[in-house]
Amino acid sequence: MTTSGQILSPSRQAAIRPYETAPRPLVGFAKDYAAGDATGLHAHPRAQLLYAVSGVMRIDTPRAAYMVPPSTALFLPAGAPHAVRMDGPVAMRALFLREDAATRVATRTAVITVSALLREVILAACAEPLHWDLGGRGHHLAELALDEIARAASLPLGLPMPRDPRLCRAVAALRARPDDPRGLDALAALSGASSRTLARLFRAETGLSFRQWRQQARMSEALSALTDGASPARAAAIAGFASQPAFGAAFRGLFGITPGQARQRGRPAAAAHISTRVPSSTTRVGGMRK
């Protein structure tokens, strides 16, 4: 495992290793991190479900950037390179899945909804010892966790990332300031490519138009802000909306909940009341094997 950064120092690598090699099909890992803690690009030999009871994790992979607030979790297959940055203090509660367990739920990276039941099962699994009783509570928790993960819905919180250096410069500017009103012409001057070239690159490298990519980035940032306690008005401004009702409609259409509900779910005390409703725009994680 190649790592760098503040989280996975050599001593912390040693602390995590038992969870990567435990004989059980599923084990829980609990750790609290300070704001700004970050890793370099690294991978684990086992699949993970990364979840935060509170705080927001920003997780980058070679192909996409993910925003993971407390109402969601990120499934990462074994060996998937990723880097994690804590957007504020984060109480992480992760599950490590042995190969046979991981293949029961998913085969590719995805952000999933976390129901009230799955949240409690994750917390309970993290309280179990590494070598839990094969015929006891740990076994039942593991089976229930795997079933809930397989049943969960995936959310469009993965932002496709480009590789072309010209487009990377434009994307970096947009991510640094989500409410940046500049269009392709201004970004073209920054990136060193024509606006026509940038438009073509957005389609070719992300599968989205410039407008679609920027809107998804803005909505993800708005969700993060709401989870961190920002007002719906502030979130609407981040997403580039002058009208709160228009922002609310777009937000609900994308995430299946209102901005107010997202803000409420960011509070640790309220996390147990997460709805299990599946937004109409989502897809089942179990279907990711296709």
C-alpha positions as protocol buffer text, in pm:
chain_id: "A"
residue {
  index: 1
  type: MET
  ca { x: 0 y: 0 z: 0 }
}
residue {
  index: 2
  type: THR
  ca { x: 158 y: 325 z: -115 }
}
residue {
  index: 3
  type: THR
  ca { x: 39 y: 623 z: 83 }
}
residue {
  index: 4
  type: SER
  ca { x: 130 y: 974 z: 180 }
}
residue {
  index: 5
  type: GLY
  ca { x: -32 y: 1257 z: 374 }
}
residue {
  index: 6
  type: GLN
  ca { x: -147 y: 1314 z: 727 }
}
residue {
  index: 7
  type: ILE
  ca { x: -390 y: 1024 z: 773 }
}
residue {
  index: 8
  type: LEU
  ca { x: -203 y: 718 z: 657 }
}
residue {
  index: 9
  type: SER
  ca { x: 133 y: 775 z: 823 }
}
residue {
  index: 10
  type: PRO
  ca { x: 347 y: 460 z: 876 }
}
residue {
  index: 11
  type: SER
  ca { x: 204 y: 416 z: 1227 }
}
residue {
  index: 12
  type: ARG
  ca { x: -150 y: 449 z: 1100 }
}
residue {
  index: 13
  type: GLN
  ca { x: -80 y: 213 z: 814 }
}
residue {
  index: 14
  type: ALA
  ca { x: 19 y: -42 z: 1078 }
}
residue {
  index: 15
  type: ALA
  ca { x: -303 y: 31 z: 1268 }
}
residue {
  index: 16
  type: ILE
  ca { x: -517 y: -29 z: 958 }
}
residue {
  index: 17
  type: ARG
  ca { x: -336 y: -342 z: 837 }
}
residue {
  index: 18
  type: PRO
  ca { x: -522 y: -581 z: 1072 }
}
residue {
  index: 19
  type: TYR
  ca { x: -851 y: -465 z: 919 }
}
residue {
  index: 20
  type: GLU
  ca { x: -715 y: -536 z: 570 }
}
residue {
  index: 21
  type: THR
  ca { x: -619 y: -892 z: 663 }
}
residue {
  index: 22
  type: ALA
  ca { x: -887 y: -994 z: 916 }
}
residue {
  index: 23
  type: PRO
  ca { x: -1024 y: -1346 z: 856 }
}
residue {
  index: 24
  type: ARG
  ca { x: -1385 y: -1226 z: 885 }
}
residue {
  index: 25
  type: PRO
  ca { x: -1586 y: -1130 z: 572 }
}
residue {
  index: 26
  type: LEU
  ca { x: -1661 y: -783 z: 710 }
}
residue {
  index: 27
  type: VAL
  ca { x: -1500 y: -574 z: 986 }
}
residue {
  index: 28
  type: GLY
  ca { x: -1559 y: -219 z: 1103 }
}
residue {
  index: 29
  type: PHE
  ca { x: -1299 y: 55 z: 1143 }
}
residue {
  index: 30
  type: ALA
  ca { x: -1367 y: 371 z: 1349 }
}
residue {
  index: 31
  type: LYS
  ca { x: -1151 y: 683 z: 1347 }
}
residue {
  index: 32
  type: ASP
  ca { x: -1209 y: 1055 z: 1402 }
}
residue {
  index: 33
  type: TYR
  ca { x: -1012 y: 1303 z: 1191 }
}
residue {
  index: 34
  type: ALA
  ca { x: -943 y: 1674 z: 1212 }
}
residue {
  index: 35
  type: ALA
  ca { x: -1041 y: 1925 z: 946 }
}
residue {
  index: 36
  type: GLY
  ca { x: -792 y: 1923 z: 661 }
}
residue {
  index: 37
  type: ASP
  ca { x: -652 y: 1576 z: 725 }
}
residue {
  index: 38
  type: ALA
  ca { x: -565 y: 1423 z: 390 }
}
residue {
  index: 39
  type: THR
  ca { x: -402 y: 1126 z: 225 }
}
residue {
  index: 40
  type: GLY
  ca { x: -202 y: 1081 z: -85 }
}
residue {
  index: 41
  type: LEU
  ca { x: -325 y: 845 z: -354 }
}
residue {
  index: 42
  type: HIS
  ca { x: -333 y: 495 z: -208 }
}
residue {
  index: 43
  type: ALA
  ca { x: -524 y: 167 z: -226 }
}
residue {
  index: 44
  type: HIS
  ca { x: -631 y: -114 z: 4 }
}
residue {
  index: 45
  type: PRO
  ca { x: -626 y: -488 z: -69 }
}
residue {
  index: 46
  type: ARG
  ca { x: -990 y: -510 z: 40 }
}
residue {
  index: 47
  type: ALA
  ca { x: -1303 y: -331 z: -69 }
}
residue {
  index: 48
  type: GLN
  ca { x: -1426 y: -51 z: 159 }
}
residue {
  index: 49
  type: LEU
  ca { x: -1746 y: 126 z: 245 }
}
residue {
  index: 50
  type: LEU
  ca { x: -1639 y: 473 z: 359 }
}
residue {
  index: 51
  type: TYR
  ca { x: -1898 y: 646 z: 580 }
}
residue {
  index: 52
  type: ALA
  ca { x: -1887 y: 951 z: 806 }
}
residue {
  index: 53
  type: VAL
  ca { x: -2123 y: 988 z: 1100 }
}
residue {
  index: 54
  type: SER
  ca { x: -2050 y: 1361 z: 1079 }
}
residue {
  index: 55
  type: GLY
  ca { x: -1847 y: 1579 z: 845 }
}
residue {
  index: 56
  type: VAL
  ca { x: -1791 y: 1557 z: 472 }
}
residue {
  index: 57
  type: MET
  ca { x: -1523 y: 1353 z: 295 }
}
residue {
  index: 58
  type: ARG
  ca { x: -1388 y: 1453 z: -44 }
}
residue {
  index: 59
  type: ILE
  ca { x: -1255 y: 1146 z: -218 }
}
residue {
  index: 60
  type: ASP
  ca { x: -1063 y: 1164 z: -544 }
}
residue {
  index: 61
  type: THR
  ca { x: -996 y: 869 z: -774 }
}
residue {
  index: 62
  type: PRO
  ca { x: -808 y: 878 z: -1104 }
}
residue {
  index: 63
  type: ARG
  ca { x: -1137 y: 908 z: -1293 }
}
residue {
  index: 64
  type: ALA
  ca { x: -1377 y: 1097 z: -1065 }
}
residue {
  index: 65
  type: ALA
  ca { x: -1414 y: 1319 z: -760 }
}
residue {
  index: 66
  type: TYR
  ca { x: -1671 y: 1224 z: -496 }
}
residue {
  index: 67
  type: MET
  ca { x: -1844 y: 1428 z: -227 }
}
residue {
  index: 68
  type: VAL
  ca { x: -1951 y: 1205 z: 64 }
}
residue {
  index: 69
  type: PRO
  ca { x: -2176 y: 1372 z: 326 }
}
residue {
  index: 70
  type: PRO
  ca { x: -2325 y: 1184 z: 627 }
}
residue {
  index: 71
  type: SER
  ca { x: -2637 y: 1071 z: 441 }
}
residue {
  index: 72
  type: THR
  ca { x: -2423 y: 872 z: 199 }
}
residue {
  index: 73
  type: ALA
  ca { x: -2127 y: 633 z: 182 }
}
residue {
  index: 74
  type: LEU
  ca { x: -1872 y: 549 z: -87 }
}
residue {
  index: 75
  type: PHE
  ca { x: -1813 y: 191 z: -198 }
}
residue {
  index: 76
  type: LEU
  ca { x: -1458 y: 132 z: -325 }
}
residue {
  index: 77
  type: PRO
  ca { x: -1358 y: -202 z: -480 }
}
residue {
  index: 78
  type: ALA
  ca { x: -1038 y: -370 z: -363 }
}
residue {
  index: 79
  type: GLY
  ca { x: -729 y: -210 z: -507 }
}
residue {
  index: 80
  type: ALA
  ca { x: -908 y: 109 z: -616 }
}
residue {
  index: 81
  type: PRO
  ca { x: -667 y: 407 z: -592 }
}
residue {
  index: 82
  type: HIS
  ca { x: -813 y: 697 z: -397 }
}
residue {
  index: 83
  type: ALA
  ca { x: -718 y: 1001 z: -191 }
}
residue {
  index: 84
  type: VAL
  ca { x: -929 y: 1134 z: 98 }
}
residue {
  index: 85
  type: ARG
  ca { x: -952 y: 1488 z: 234 }
}
residue {
  index: 86
  type: MET
  ca { x: -1160 y: 1583 z: 536 }
}
residue {
  index: 87
  type: ASP
  ca { x: -1384 y: 1884 z: 470 }
}
residue {
  index: 88
  type: GLY
  ca { x: -1409 y: 1982 z: 836 }
}
residue {
  index: 89
  type: PRO
  ca { x: -1385 y: 1739 z: 1131 }
}
residue {
  index: 90
  type: VAL
  ca { x: -1495 y: 1390 z: 1027 }
}
residue {
  index: 91
  type: ALA
  ca { x: -1606 y: 1092 z: 1236 }
}
residue {
  index: 92
  type: MET
  ca { x: -1530 y: 811 z: 993 }
}
residue {
  index: 93
  type: ARG
  ca { x: -1685 y: 466 z: 1035 }
}
residue {
  index: 94
  type: ALA
  ca { x: -1565 y: 236 z: 757 }
}
residue {
  index: 95
  type: LEU
  ca { x: -1625 y: -126 z: 667 }
}
residue {
  index: 96
  type: PHE
  ca { x: -1358 y: -350 z: 513 }
}
residue {
  index: 97
  type: LEU
  ca { x: -1502 y: -630 z: 297 }
}
residue {
  index: 98
  type: ARG
  ca { x: -1329 y: -955 z: 213 }
}
residue {
  index: 99
  type: GLU
  ca { x: -1340 y: -1048 z: -157 }
}
residue {
  index: 100
  type: ASP
  ca { x: -1627 y: -1296 z: -123 }
}
residue {
  index: 101
  type: ALA
  ca { x: -1833 y: -1042 z: 70 }
}
residue {
  index: 102
  type: ALA
  ca { x: -1756 y: -754 z: -166 }
}
residue {
  index: 103
  type: THR
  ca { x: -1872 y: -946 z: -473 }
}
residue {
  index: 104
  type: ARG
  ca { x: -2212 y: -987 z: -309 }
}
residue {
  index: 105
  type: VAL
  ca { x: -2282 y: -613 z: -316 }
}
residue {
  index: 106
  type: ALA
  ca { x: -2100 y: -429 z: -597 }
}
residue {
  index: 107
  type: THR
  ca { x: -1811 y: -432 z: -840 }
}
residue {
  index: 108
  type: ARG
  ca { x: -1745 y: -64 z: -906 }
}
residue {
  index: 109
  type: THR
  ca { x: -1705 y: 263 z: -719 }
}
residue {
  index: 110
  type: ALA
  ca { x: -2030 y: 439 z: -625 }
}
residue {
  index: 111
  type: VAL
  ca { x: -2184 y: 672 z: -369 }
}
residue {
  index: 112
  type: ILE
  ca { x: -2483 y: 505 z: -204 }
}
residue {
  index: 113
  type: THR
  ca { x: -2762 y: 628 z: 20 }
}
residue {
  index: 114
  type: VAL
  ca { x: -2732 y: 531 z: 386 }
}
residue {
  index: 115
  type: SER
  ca { x: -3064 y: 438 z: 545 }
}
residue {
  index: 116
  type: ALA
  ca { x: -3126 y: 470 z: 918 }
}
residue {
  index: 117
  type: LEU
  ca { x: -3089 y: 92 z: 945 }
}
residue {
  index: 118
  type: LEU
  ca { x: -2760 y: 78 z: 753 }
}
residue {
  index: 119
  type: ARG
  ca { x: -2622 y: 362 z: 965 }
}
residue {
  index: 120
  type: GLU
  ca { x: -2694 y: 175 z: 1287 }
}
residue {
  index: 121
  type: VAL
  ca { x: -2555 y: -151 z: 1147 }
}
residue {
  index: 122
  type: ILE
  ca { x: -2232 y: 25 z: 1045 }
}
residue {
  index: 123
  type: LEU
  ca { x: -2194 y: 171 z: 1395 }
}
residue {
  index: 124
  type: ALA
  ca { x: -2265 y: -166 z: 1555 }
}
residue {
  index: 125
  type: ALA
  ca { x: -2019 y: -345 z: 1325 }
}
residue {
  index: 126
  type: CYS
  ca { x: -1750 y: -93 z: 1416 }
}
residue {
  index: 127
  type: ALA
  ca { x: -1805 y: -180 z: 1783 }
}
residue {
  index: 128
  type: GLU
  ca { x: -1743 y: -552 z: 1721 }
}
residue {
  index: 129
  type: PRO
  ca { x: -1395 y: -704 z: 1769 }
}
residue {
  index: 130
  type: LEU
  ca { x: -1187 y: -801 z: 1464 }
}
residue {
  index: 131
  type: HIS
  ca { x: -1237 y: -1170 z: 1537 }
}
residue {
  index: 132
  type: TRP
  ca { x: -1608 y: -1163 z: 1610 }
}
residue {
  index: 133
  type: ASP
  ca { x: -1793 y: -1484 z: 1689 }
}
residue {
  index: 134
  type: LEU
  ca { x: -1882 y: -1664 z: 1364 }
}
residue {
  index: 135
  type: GLY
  ca { x: -2210 y: -1777 z: 1516 }
}
residue {
  index: 136
  type: GLY
  ca { x: -2287 y: -1464 z: 1715 }
}
residue {
  index: 137
  type: ARG
  ca { x: -2388 y: -1100 z: 1683 }
}
residue {
  index: 138
  type: GLY
  ca { x: -2101 y: -1008 z: 1451 }
}
residue {
  index: 139
  type: HIS
  ca { x: -2215 y: -1263 z: 1194 }
}
residue {
  index: 140
  type: HIS
  ca { x: -2570 y: -1130 z: 1192 }
}
residue {
  index: 141
  type: LEU
  ca { x: -2450 y: -770 z: 1166 }
}
residue {
  index: 142
  type: ALA
  ca { x: -2224 y: -857 z: 875 }
}
residue {
  index: 143
  type: GLU
  ca { x: -2505 y: -1032 z: 687 }
}
residue {
  index: 144
  type: LEU
  ca { x: -2744 y: -744 z: 746 }
}
residue {
  index: 145
  type: ALA
  ca { x: -2484 y: -487 z: 642 }
}
residue {
  index: 146
  type: LEU
  ca { x: -2414 y: -669 z: 315 }
}
residue {
  index: 147
  type: ASP
  ca { x: -2785 y: -697 z: 241 }
}
residue {
  index: 148
  type: GLU
  ca { x: -2845 y: -325 z: 310 }
}
residue {
  index: 149
  type: ILE
  ca { x: -2548 y: -218 z: 97 }
}
residue {
  index: 150
  type: ALA
  ca { x: -2672 y: -431 z: -193 }
}
residue {
  index: 151
  type: ARG
  ca { x: -3021 y: -280 z: -160 }
}
residue {
  index: 152
  type: ALA
  ca { x: -2900 y: 80 z: -136 }
}
residue {
  index: 153
  type: ALA
  ca { x: -2944 y: 327 z: -420 }
}
residue {
  index: 154
  type: SER
  ca { x: -2652 y: 501 z: -589 }
}
residue {
  index: 155
  type: LEU
  ca { x: -2641 y: 880 z: -619 }
}
residue {
  index: 156
  type: PRO
  ca { x: -2489 y: 1104 z: -891 }
}
residue {
  index: 157
  type: LEU
  ca { x: -2216 y: 1242 z: -664 }
}
residue {
  index: 158
  type: GLY
  ca { x: -1924 y: 1123 z: -873 }
}
residue {
  index: 159
  type: LEU
  ca { x: -1789 y: 1411 z: -1081 }
}
residue {
  index: 160
  type: PRO
  ca { x: -1597 y: 1283 z: -1388 }
}
residue {
  index: 161
  type: MET
  ca { x: -1247 y: 1427 z: -1394 }
}
residue {
  index: 162
  type: PRO
  ca { x: -1046 y: 1502 z: -1712 }
}
residue {
  index: 163
  type: ARG
  ca { x: -686 y: 1420 z: -1796 }
}
residue {
  index: 164
  type: ASP
  ca { x: -607 y: 1678 z: -2062 }
}
residue {
  index: 165
  type: PRO
  ca { x: -393 y: 1947 z: -1887 }
}
residue {
  index: 166
  type: ARG
  ca { x: -581 y: 2230 z: -2057 }
}
residue {
  index: 167
  type: LEU
  ca { x: -916 y: 2105 z: -1934 }
}
residue {
  index: 168
  type: CYS
  ca { x: -766 y: 2027 z: -1592 }
}
residue {
  index: 169
  type: ARG
  ca { x: -675 y: 2395 z: -1551 }
}
residue {
  index: 170
  type: ALA
  ca { x: -1030 y: 2501 z: -1631 }
}
residue {
  index: 171
  type: VAL
  ca { x: -1177 y: 2238 z: -1399 }
}
residue {
  index: 172
  type: ALA
  ca { x: -945 y: 2339 z: -1113 }
}
residue {
  index: 173
  type: ALA
  ca { x: -1071 y: 2697 z: -1139 }
}
residue {
  index: 174
  type: LEU
  ca { x: -1433 y: 2584 z: -1133 }
}
residue {
  index: 175
  type: ARG
  ca { x: -1380 y: 2355 z: -833 }
}
residue {
  index: 176
  type: ALA
  ca { x: -1198 y: 2629 z: -640 }
}
residue {
  index: 177
  type: ARG
  ca { x: -1493 y: 2864 z: -693 }
}
residue {
  index: 178
  type: PRO
  ca { x: -1816 y: 2677 z: -772 }
}
residue {
  index: 179
  type: ASP
  ca { x: -2016 y: 2999 z: -813 }
}
residue {
  index: 180
  type: ASP
  ca { x: -1771 y: 3134 z: -1073 }
}
residue {
  index: 181
  type: PRO
  ca { x: -1996 y: 3286 z: -1342 }
}
residue {
  index: 182
  type: ARG
  ca { x: -1733 y: 3279 z: -1615 }
}
residue {
  index: 183
  type: GLY
  ca { x: -1821 y: 3096 z: -1933 }
}
residue {
  index: 184
  type: LEU
  ca { x: -1614 y: 2891 z: -2174 }
}
residue {
  index: 185
  type: ASP
  ca { x: -1456 y: 3195 z: -2339 }
}
residue {
  index: 186
  type: ALA
  ca { x: -1303 y: 3317 z: -2012 }
}
residue {
  index: 187
  type: LEU
  ca { x: -1196 y: 2966 z: -1911 }
}
residue {
  index: 188
  type: ALA
  ca { x: -1040 y: 2919 z: -2253 }
}
residue {
  index: 189
  type: ALA
  ca { x: -808 y: 3212 z: -2191 }
}
residue {
  index: 190
  type: LEU
  ca { x: -710 y: 3057 z: -1858 }
}
residue {
  index: 191
  type: SER
  ca { x: -653 y: 2709 z: -1995 }
}
residue {
  index: 192
  type: GLY
  ca { x: -469 y: 2793 z: -2313 }
}
residue {
  index: 193
  type: ALA
  ca { x: -726 y: 2636 z: -2544 }
}
residue {
  index: 194
  type: SER
  ca { x: -1009 y: 2775 z: -2751 }
}
residue {
  index: 195
  type: SER
  ca { x: -1366 y: 2764 z: -2619 }
}
residue {
  index: 196
  type: ARG
  ca { x: -1454 y: 2521 z: -2899 }
}
residue {
  index: 197
  type: THR
  ca { x: -1169 y: 2291 z: -2793 }
}
residue {
  index: 198
  type: LEU
  ca { x: -1276 y: 2305 z: -2427 }
}
residue {
  index: 199
  type: ALA
  ca { x: -1635 y: 2222 z: -2520 }
}
residue {
  index: 200
  type: ARG
  ca { x: -1514 y: 1922 z: -2720 }
}
residue {
  index: 201
  type: LEU
  ca { x: -1283 y: 1809 z: -2439 }
}
residue {
  index: 202
  type: PHE
  ca { x: -1561 y: 1827 z: -2179 }
}
residue {
  index: 203
  type: ARG
  ca { x: -1772 y: 1591 z: -2387 }
}
residue {
  index: 204
  type: ALA
  ca { x: -1487 y: 1360 z: -2479 }
}
residue {
  index: 205
  type: GLU
  ca { x: -1326 y: 1328 z: -2135 }
}
residue {
  index: 206
  type: THR
  ca { x: -1620 y: 1356 z: -1893 }
}
residue {
  index: 207
  type: GLY
  ca { x: -1921 y: 1251 z: -2100 }
}
residue {
  index: 208
  type: LEU
  ca { x: -2090 y: 1577 z: -1999 }
}
residue {
  index: 209
  type: SER
  ca { x: -2128 y: 1917 z: -2159 }
}
residue {
  index: 210
  type: PHE
  ca { x: -1959 y: 2213 z: -1991 }
}
residue {
  index: 211
  type: ARG
  ca { x: -2294 y: 2330 z: -1856 }
}
residue {
  index: 212
  type: GLN
  ca { x: -2383 y: 1983 z: -1721 }
}
residue {
  index: 213
  type: TRP
  ca { x: -2042 y: 1934 z: -1559 }
}
residue {
  index: 214
  type: ARG
  ca { x: -2044 y: 2273 z: -1389 }
}
residue {
  index: 215
  type: GLN
  ca { x: -2400 y: 2227 z: -1265 }
}
residue {
  index: 216
  type: GLN
  ca { x: -2320 y: 1887 z: -1114 }
}
residue {
  index: 217
  type: ALA
  ca { x: -2009 y: 2030 z: -948 }
}
residue {
  index: 218
  type: ARG
  ca { x: -2208 y: 2320 z: -808 }
}
residue {
  index: 219
  type: MET
  ca { x: -2487 y: 2100 z: -674 }
}
residue {
  index: 220
  type: SER
  ca { x: -2236 y: 1871 z: -504 }
}
residue {
  index: 221
  type: GLU
  ca { x: -2074 y: 2172 z: -338 }
}
residue {
  index: 222
  type: ALA
  ca { x: -2416 y: 2299 z: -235 }
}
residue {
  index: 223
  type: LEU
  ca { x: -2493 y: 1962 z: -76 }
}
residue {
  index: 224
  type: SER
  ca { x: -2164 y: 1975 z: 115 }
}
residue {
  index: 225
  type: ALA
  ca { x: -2240 y: 2326 z: 237 }
}
residue {
  index: 226
  type: LEU
  ca { x: -2589 y: 2227 z: 354 }
}
residue {
  index: 227
  type: THR
  ca { x: -2449 y: 1926 z: 538 }
}
residue {
  index: 228
  type: ASP
  ca { x: -2207 y: 2161 z: 710 }
}
residue {
  index: 229
  type: GLY
  ca { x: -2496 y: 2382 z: 828 }
}
residue {
  index: 230
  type: ALA
  ca { x: -2516 y: 2646 z: 554 }
}
residue {
  index: 231
  type: SER
  ca { x: -2855 y: 2802 z: 488 }
}
residue {
  index: 232
  type: PRO
  ca { x: -3051 y: 2704 z: 177 }
}
residue {
  index: 233
  type: ALA
  ca { x: -2999 y: 3061 z: 53 }
}
residue {
  index: 234
  type: ARG
  ca { x: -2621 y: 3024 z: 79 }
}
residue {
  index: 235
  type: ALA
  ca { x: -2634 y: 2683 z: -88 }
}
residue {
  index: 236
  type: ALA
  ca { x: -2843 y: 2828 z: -372 }
}
residue {
  index: 237
  type: ALA
  ca { x: -2580 y: 3098 z: -425 }
}
residue {
  index: 238
  type: ILE
  ca { x: -2303 y: 2836 z: -435 }
}
residue {
  index: 239
  type: ALA
  ca { x: -2500 y: 2645 z: -697 }
}
residue {
  index: 240
  type: GLY
  ca { x: -2542 y: 2962 z: -904 }
}
residue {
  index: 241
  type: PHE
  ca { x: -2917 y: 3004 z: -847 }
}
residue {
  index: 242
  type: ALA
  ca { x: -3071 y: 3346 z: -791 }
}
residue {
  index: 243
  type: SER
  ca { x: -3402 y: 3184 z: -696 }
}
residue {
  index: 244
  type: GLN
  ca { x: -3432 y: 2959 z: -391 }
}
residue {
  index: 245
  type: PRO
  ca { x: -3745 y: 2781 z: -522 }
}
residue {
  index: 246
  type: ALA
  ca { x: -3564 y: 2702 z: -850 }
}
residue {
  index: 247
  type: PHE
  ca { x: -3264 y: 2573 z: -655 }
}
residue {
  index: 248
  type: GLY
  ca { x: -3489 y: 2365 z: -431 }
}
residue {
  index: 249
  type: ALA
  ca { x: -3660 y: 2204 z: -730 }
}
residue {
  index: 250
  type: ALA
  ca { x: -3328 y: 2124 z: -900 }
}
residue {
  index: 251
  type: PHE
  ca { x: -3179 y: 1993 z: -576 }
}
residue {
  index: 252
  type: ARG
  ca { x: -3473 y: 1767 z: -506 }
}
residue {
  index: 253
  type: GLY
  ca { x: -3470 y: 1640 z: -862 }
}
residue {
  index: 254
  type: LEU
  ca { x: -3103 y: 1542 z: -833 }
}
residue {
  index: 255
  type: PHE
  ca { x: -3082 y: 1412 z: -475 }
}
residue {
  index: 256
  type: GLY
  ca { x: -3441 y: 1317 z: -393 }
}
residue {
  index: 257
  type: ILE
  ca { x: -3455 y: 1536 z: -80 }
}
residue {
  index: 258
  type: THR
  ca { x: -3504 y: 1906 z: -12 }
}
residue {
  index: 259
  type: PRO
  ca { x: -3218 y: 2142 z: 84 }
}
residue {
  index: 260
  type: GLY
  ca { x: -3370 y: 2167 z: 433 }
}
residue {
  index: 261
  type: GLN
  ca { x: -3367 y: 1790 z: 473 }
}
residue {
  index: 262
  type: ALA
  ca { x: -3004 y: 1775 z: 358 }
}
residue {
  index: 263
  type: ARG
  ca { x: -2911 y: 2038 z: 615 }
}
residue {
  index: 264
  type: GLN
  ca { x: -3092 y: 1849 z: 890 }
}
residue {
  index: 265
  type: ARG
  ca { x: -2922 y: 1522 z: 800 }
}
residue {
  index: 266
  type: GLY
  ca { x: -2581 y: 1679 z: 838 }
}
residue {
  index: 267
  type: ARG
  ca { x: -2635 y: 1707 z: 1211 }
}
residue {
  index: 268
  type: PRO
  ca { x: -2499 y: 1403 z: 1399 }
}
residue {
  index: 269
  type: ALA
  ca { x: -2797 y: 1397 z: 1635 }
}
residue {
  index: 270
  type: ALA
  ca { x: -3037 y: 1383 z: 1343 }
}
residue {
  index: 271
  type: ALA
  ca { x: -2852 y: 1124 z: 1139 }
}
residue {
  index: 272
  type: ALA
  ca { x: -3059 y: 839 z: 1282 }
}
residue {
  index: 273
  type: HIS
  ca { x: -3367 y: 978 z: 1108 }
}
residue {
  index: 274
  type: ILE
  ca { x: -3237 y: 940 z: 752 }
}
residue {
  index: 275
  type: SER
  ca { x: -3516 y: 846 z: 515 }
}
residue {
  index: 276
  type: THR
  ca { x: -3499 y: 522 z: 323 }
}
residue {
  index: 277
  type: ARG
  ca { x: -3689 y: 664 z: 24 }
}
residue {
  index: 278
  type: VAL
  ca { x: -3514 y: 590 z: -302 }
}
residue {
  index: 279
  type: PRO
  ca { x: -3501 y: 896 z: -534 }
}
residue {
  index: 280
  type: SER
  ca { x: -3653 y: 829 z: -873 }
}
residue {
  index: 281
  type: SER
  ca { x: -3327 y: 928 z: -1047 }
}
residue {
  index: 282
  type: THR
  ca { x: -3116 y: 666 z: -868 }
}
residue {
  index: 283
  type: THR
  ca { x: -3014 y: 312 z: -957 }
}
residue {
  index: 284
  type: ARG
  ca { x: -2959 y: 5 z: -746 }
}
residue {
  index: 285
  type: VAL
  ca { x: -2605 y: -76 z: -644 }
}
residue {
  index: 286
  type: GLY
  ca { x: -2676 y: -442 z: -700 }
}
residue {
  index: 287
  type: GLY
  ca { x: -2722 y: -357 z: -1066 }
}
residue {
  index: 288
  type: MET
  ca { x: -2367 y: -228 z: -1095 }
}
residue {
  index: 289
  type: ARG
  ca { x: -2243 y: -572 z: -1188 }
}
residue {
  index: 290
  type: LYS
  ca { x: -2363 y: -505 z: -1545 }
}
